[in-house]
Amino acid sequence: MGDCLGLSTVHVNRVVQELRAEGVIVWRGETVIIEDWPRLQQIAEFDPTFLCLESEPR
């Protein structure tokens, strides 16, 4: 995952462990389950308006 994101393996492992400890994600084999989507959005400071999924009138 680190190679795909351009991050070190150590950094990715630390972040994943923190997310698991907080109950935000569960990692089972090759599957990652997001248990708390609102909390993950908060941690990541995600802004859904950034994606501009809906067209606004001009």
Secondary structure, 3 states (H helix, E strand, C coil): CHHHHCCCHHHHHHHHHHHHHCCCEEEECCEEEECCHHHHHHHHCCCHHHHCCCCCCC
